[in-house]
Amino acid sequence: MHRRHPEIDPQLLSETDEQRQLRTVLRDLYAEASGVEEVRKHLATPRGYDEALWGRLAGEIGVHGLAIPEEYGGSGFTFAELAVALEESGRALYCAPLLPTVVLAANALLFSGDRTACERYLPRIADGTLTATVAGFGPGGPGGLDESGEPGVTAEQGANGWVLRGQADFVLDGAGADLLLVRAGTPAGPRIFACEPVPDTCRRTPRRVLDETRRQALVEFGGAPATAVGTAEGVEGTVSATLDTGRAALAAEQVGGSGHALDATVAFVAQRHQFGRPIGSFQAVKHRLADVLVALEAARSGSAYATACAATASPQLPVAACAAAVVCSETFRLVTAEYVQLHGGIGFTWEHPAHLYVRRARGAEVLFGTADQHRTRLAGLVGLAGRPAA
């Protein structure tokens, strides 16, 4: 059972000067190169995002390597710096695979403790030349388990090493990633495998999803060569830590998206006039926006706590990640709903960006499990599961 009164240095919840500078640089870059029209344009391309901007983020700013140790080609900062980048990417609705590559795959490699795999893949993740994702990291994760609770992918020893068979569905960036880190069943229990997919042995079918800015795919393995990563004993710990870090990362994205939606709505109600005055001056509108602001501040607090836990490898990360997942998902849903409603009829039109944020909010709230699943897990972590109602 986790402590119900966690010990976190309050200074970790505040932004440093370096983080503020990083935020400013990224916000300016996204405003210049990744506006809503650019996002729409790149959604129609084969990879679904601006590959030139992806290279700039990796090369000019070093976003991809922020939380990767220097020995593996990164900058050696912490998840706190990466969370700033994720928040700004969420604010801009950036549609490149930062979450699957830089958060999930990179952390799965680091948590595995496999130096050979880290040396092989992390430098290329850090410099932006390799995209990666995870599959079979369920339940509560993308490309999860089958209905029996077992991995949908199995691994067997072939003549030339391990091969993968089976399938994983709704894998983030599954159709385009250069590297797949797959949790697969073996006769001795689950293991994690690295697979560099080729068409002959790995069929990848894009899924039609609500949020087109975050692509997902069905991945089917038919004897795909793979290499074991880490040890058998460390698999579940690696998977759990990776998913909790992913939840903290997603919470930061959701806070960024919520911030954009609120700012855009406040700007609109200040300039939209009815009955000779701005609609933002009406009490009903003020109350609704005040409720949104309160919810957003709660989400910022939850995200900051989860970020601090992830940055310090705190044992409180599972609690923090679940709490952040609940509050940030519900806040993002609320703020985007008001984004549409307070823009009136225009908020429903295809040309307006509001619906893109609504889609992102709805897709994100179930990405690593539903709010109810997070509450159930949280109750167990803090020792409340099974207690009678007060």
C-alpha positions in Angstrom: 0.0 0.0 0.0 1.2 3.5 -0.8 1.5 6.3 1.7 -1.6 8.5 1.7 0.5 11.6 2.5 3.3 11.6 -0.1 6.6 13.4 0.5 7.5 15.5 -2.5 9.8 18.6 -2.4 7.5 21.5 -3.1 10.2 23.1 -5.3 9.7 20.3 -7.7 6.2 21.5 -8.4 7.4 24.9 -9.6 8.9 25.7 -13.0 12.6 26.6 -13.2 14.0 29.4 -15.3 15.3 26.9 -17.8 11.9 25.3 -18.1 10.3 28.6 -18.7 12.8 29.4 -21.4 12.1 26.1 -23.0 8.4 26.7 -22.9 8.8 30.1 -24.6 11.0 28.7 -27.4 8.6 25.8 -28.1 5.5 28.0 -28.0 7.1 30.4 -30.6 8.2 27.5 -32.8 4.8 25.8 -32.8 3.1 29.2 -33.5 5.4 29.6 -36.5 5.4 26.1 -37.9 2.5 24.0 -36.5 -0.7 26.0 -36.6 -4.0 24.4 -37.1 -3.8 24.7 -40.8 -0.4 23.0 -40.9 -1.8 20.2 -38.7 -4.7 19.7 -41.1 -2.4 19.7 -44.1 0.0 17.1 -42.7 -2.8 14.8 -41.6 -3.2 13.9 -45.3 0.4 12.8 -45.7 1.7 9.2 -45.4 3.2 9.8 -41.9 0.6 12.2 -40.7 2.9 14.9 -39.4 5.6 17.4 -40.4 8.8 15.5 -40.6 10.8 18.6 -41.1 9.5 20.0 -37.8 10.1 16.6 -36.2 13.8 17.0 -37.2 14.0 20.6 -35.9 12.6 19.6 -32.5 15.2 16.9 -32.2 18.1 18.7 -33.7 17.7 22.4 -32.9 16.0 22.1 -29.5 16.8 18.5 -28.4 13.3 17.7 -27.3 13.6 14.0 -28.1 16.7 13.5 -25.9 15.6 15.7 -23.0 15.0 12.8 -20.6 17.5 10.4 -22.2 20.9 10.0 -20.3 23.9 11.5 -21.9 25.6 8.1 -22.2 22.8 7.2 -24.7 23.0 10.4 -26.8 20.5 12.4 -24.8 20.8 15.7 -22.8 20.5 14.1 -19.4 17.7 16.2 -18.1 14.6 14.8 -16.4 11.0 14.0 -17.2 10.2 17.5 -15.8 11.8 19.2 -18.9 10.1 16.7 -21.2 6.7 17.4 -19.6 7.1 21.1 -20.6 7.6 20.0 -24.2 4.6 17.7 -24.0 2.4 20.4 -22.6 3.3 22.7 -25.4 2.8 20.0 -28.0 -0.7 19.4 -26.6 -1.4 23.1 -26.7 -0.5 23.2 -30.4 -2.2 19.8 -31.1 1.1 18.6 -32.5 0.4 15.4 -34.3 3.9 13.7 -34.5 4.5 10.5 -32.4 6.2 12.1 -29.4 4.2 10.1 -26.9 4.9 6.6 -28.3 8.5 7.3 -29.3 10.0 9.7 -26.7 7.9 8.7 -23.7 6.7 5.1 -24.1 9.4 3.4 -26.1 12.3 5.3 -24.7 11.3 4.7 -21.1 10.5 1.1 -21.8 14.1 0.7 -22.9 15.5 2.6 -19.9 13.3 0.7 -17.4 14.3 -2.6 -18.9 17.9 -2.0 -17.8 19.1 -3.6 -21.1 22.3 -1.6 -21.9 22.7 -3.3 -25.3 19.2 -2.3 -26.4 19.6 1.2 -25.0 22.9 1.7 -26.8 21.3 0.4 -30.1 18.1 2.4 -30.1 18.2 5.4 -27.7 20.8 7.5 -29.6 18.6 7.3 -32.7 15.5 8.2 -30.7 17.3 11.2 -29.3 18.5 12.5 -32.7 15.0 12.0 -34.3 16.0 9.4 -36.8 14.1 6.5 -35.2 10.4 6.4 -34.4 9.2 3.7 -32.0 6.2 2.5 -30.0 5.0 -0.2 -27.6 2.5 -3.0 -28.1 0.9 -5.4 -25.7 1.5 -3.2 -22.7 -2.0 -3.8 -21.3 -4.5 -3.8 -19.8 -4.9 -0.1 -19.6 -2.4 0.5 -22.3 -2.4 0.9 -26.1 -2.3 -2.4 -28.0 -3.3 -4.3 -24.8 -4.2 -7.8 -23.9 -6.8 -10.1 -25.4 -10.1 -10.9 -23.7 -8.5 -13.7 -21.6 -6.1 -11.3 -20.1 -3.1 -12.8 -21.9 -0.8 -11.1 -24.4 -2.2 -11.2 -27.9 1.3 -11.8 -29.2 3.4 -14.9 -28.5 7.1 -15.4 -29.0 8.8 -18.7 -30.0 12.3 -19.8 -30.6 13.0 -20.1 -34.3 16.1 -21.4 -36.2 17.6 -18.0 -36.1 16.3 -16.7 -32.7 13.0 -15.4 -31.4 10.0 -14.8 -33.8 6.7 -13.1 -32.9 3.2 -14.4 -33.8 -0.3 -12.9 -33.1 -1.6 -9.4 -33.1 -1.9 -6.2 -31.1 -4.6 -3.7 -31.9 -4.8 0.1 -31.6 -1.1 0.4 -31.3 0.0 4.1 -31.2 1.8 5.0 -34.5 1.7 1.3 -35.2 1.6 1.7 -38.9 4.6 3.9 -39.2 7.0 3.3 -36.3 10.5 2.0 -37.2 10.7 0.0 -33.9 8.1 -2.0 -32.0 8.7 -3.0 -28.3 6.3 -5.8 -27.8 5.2 -7.6 -24.6 4.7 -11.2 -25.8 4.0 -14.5 -24.1 6.6 -17.2 -24.0 6.5 -20.7 -22.4 8.4 -19.3 -19.5 6.2 -16.2 -19.1 5.9 -12.8 -20.7 9.0 -11.0 -22.1 9.6 -7.8 -23.9 10.9 -8.0 -27.5 12.3 -5.4 -29.9 11.0 -5.9 -33.5 12.0 -3.8 -36.5 9.0 -4.7 -38.7 9.3 -5.7 -42.3 6.2 -6.2 -44.6 6.9 -9.9 -45.1 6.4 -10.9 -41.5 4.6 -7.9 -40.0 1.3 -6.6 -41.4 0.2 -3.1 -40.2 -3.3 -1.8 -40.9 -4.2 1.7 -39.9 -7.3 2.0 -37.8 -10.0 4.7 -38.3 -10.0 6.5 -35.0 -11.8 9.5 -33.6 -8.6 11.6 -33.1 -6.9 11.7 -36.5 -4.0 13.5 -35.0 -3.0 10.4 -33.0 -2.8 7.5 -35.4 -3.3 3.9 -34.3 -3.0 0.6 -36.1 -3.6 -3.2 -36.0 -0.2 -4.9 -36.0 -0.2 -8.6 -37.0 2.9 -10.7 -36.6 3.6 -13.7 -38.8 7.0 -15.0 -37.7 8.6 -11.5 -37.3 12.2 -11.7 -36.1 12.7 -10.1 -32.7 15.3 -9.7 -29.9 14.6 -10.1 -26.2 14.9 -6.9 -24.2 15.7 -7.0 -20.5 15.1 -9.9 -18.2 12.0 -12.1 -17.6 11.8 -11.0 -14.0 11.7 -7.3 -14.8 8.9 -7.4 -17.4 5.9 -6.4 -15.3 7.8 -3.7 -13.5 9.0 -2.3 -16.8 5.5 -2.4 -18.3 3.9 -0.8 -15.2 6.5 2.0 -14.9 6.2 2.7 -18.6 2.5 3.0 -18.6 2.5 5.3 -15.5 5.1 7.5 -17.1 2.8 7.6 -20.2 -0.1 8.6 -18.0 1.9 11.5 -16.6 3.0 12.5 -20.1 -0.6 12.4 -21.4 -1.7 14.5 -18.4 0.8 17.2 -19.4 -0.5 17.1 -23.0 -4.1 17.5 -21.7 -3.2 20.5 -19.6 -1.6 22.1 -22.6 -4.7 21.4 -24.8 -7.0 22.7 -22.0 -5.0 25.9 -21.7 -5.3 26.6 -25.4 -9.1 25.9 -25.4 -9.6 28.3 -22.4 -7.4 31.1 -23.9 -9.2 30.8 -27.3 -12.6 30.9 -25.6 -11.8 33.9 -23.4 -10.4 35.8 -26.4 -13.6 35.1 -28.4 -16.1 36.1 -25.7 -14.2 39.3 -25.2 -14.6 40.4 -28.9 -18.0 38.8 -29.7 -20.8 41.3 -29.1 -24.5 40.9 -28.4 -27.0 43.5 -27.2 -24.2 46.1 -27.5 -21.7 44.5 -25.2 -19.2 41.6 -25.2 -20.8 38.3 -24.4 -18.0 37.7 -21.9 -19.5 40.4 -19.7 -22.7 38.4 -19.1 -22.7 36.7 -15.7 -23.7 33.3 -17.0 -20.7 33.2 -19.3 -18.4 34.5 -16.6 -19.5 31.7 -14.2 -18.9 29.0 -16.9 -15.4 30.3 -17.6 -14.7 30.5 -13.9 -15.6 26.9 -13.5 -13.3 26.0 -16.3 -10.5 27.9 -14.8 -10.9 26.2 -11.4 -10.9 22.8 -13.1 -7.8 23.7 -15.1 -5.9 24.8 -12.0 -6.7 21.5 -10.4 -5.5 19.7 -13.5 -2.2 21.7 -13.5 -1.7 20.6 -9.9 -2.3 17.0 -10.6 -0.1 17.1 -13.7 2.7 18.9 -11.8 2.6 16.2 -9.0 2.7 13.4 -11.5 5.6 15.1 -13.4 7.6 15.5 -10.2 7.1 11.8 -9.3 8.2 10.7 -12.8 11.2 13.0 -12.7 12.4 11.7 -9.4 11.5 8.0 -9.9 9.3 8.3 -6.8 7.4 5.2 -5.6 4.4 7.5 -5.5 4.3 7.6 -9.3 1.4 5.1 -9.6 -0.8 7.1 -7.3 0.2 10.4 -8.9 -0.3 9.0 -12.5 -3.8 7.7 -11.7 -4.9 10.9 -10.0 -3.6 13.0 -12.9 -5.2 10.7 -15.4 -8.6 11.2 -13.8 -8.5 15.0 -13.2 -6.7 16.0 -16.4 -9.0 13.8 -18.6 -12.1 15.2 -17.1 -10.8 18.8 -17.3 -9.8 18.5 -20.9 -13.3 17.1 -21.8 -15.0 20.0 -19.9 -12.8 22.7 -21.4 -13.2 21.5 -25.0 -17.0 21.2 -24.5 -17.1 24.9 -23.4 -14.7 25.7 -26.3 -17.4 24.5 -28.7 -20.5 25.8 -26.8 -19.2 29.3 -26.1 -18.2 29.8 -29.7 -21.8 29.3 -30.6 -22.6 27.8 -34.0 -19.1 28.3 -35.4 -17.7 25.9 -32.8 -19.5 23.0 -34.5 -18.1 23.7 -38.0 -15.4 21.5 -39.6 -13.3 24.6 -40.4 -13.0 25.7 -36.8 -10.2 24.1 -34.7 -12.5 23.4 -31.7 -13.6 20.0 -33.0 -10.0 18.9 -33.3 -9.4 19.5 -29.6 -12.7 17.8 -28.8 -11.6 14.7 -30.7 -8.2 14.8 -29.0 -9.8 15.1 -25.6 -12.2 12.2 -26.2 -9.5 10.0 -27.6 -7.0 10.8 -24.8 -9.4 10.1 -21.9 -9.4 6.3 -22.7 -5.9 5.9 -24.0 -4.4 4.4 -20.9 -7.7 3.3 -19.3 -10.9 5.0 -18.4 -11.4 7.4 -15.4 -13.3 4.7 -13.6 -10.5 2.2 -14.1 -8.0 4.7 -12.7 -10.2 5.4 -9.7 -10.5 1.7 -9.0 -6.7 1.3 -9.2 -6.2 4.4 -7.1 -8.5 3.1 -4.4 -6.4 -0.1 -4.2 -3.1 1.8 -4.1 -4.1 3.9 -1.2 -5.8 1.1 0.7 -9.5 2.1 0.2 -10.6 -0.8 -1.9 -13.1 -3.0 -0.2 -14.0 -0.5 2.5 -17.7 0.0 3.2 -19.2 3.4 2.1 -19.3 6.0 4.8 
